[in-house]
C-alpha cells in the first residue's frame, strides 16, 4: 500500500527508538528531534506501523497514500 511516516516534532521526546530500529527511515535533525526520511526506504508498511505503535511519545504518524492517518490501536 505504501504508507508514509511523519513525526510530530511538538510531541517527539528524542527517545531515539525509531532512529535506532530503522536508521534508513528515521534520522535526528539538528535539534535532535526525529524526522522521517522521505520514502522510508527498506521499511514495509507493517514494520512502519509496528514502529509507530512502539514510539514512547506517540510522535510517529503513519499516513495512507491519500494522506489519511492510520489508526494505530
Buried (B, 14 or more C-beta within 10 A) or exposed (E): EEBBBBBBEEEBEBBBBBBEBBEEBBEBEEEEBBBBBEEBEEBEBEBBBBBBEEBEBEBBBBBEEEEEEBEBE
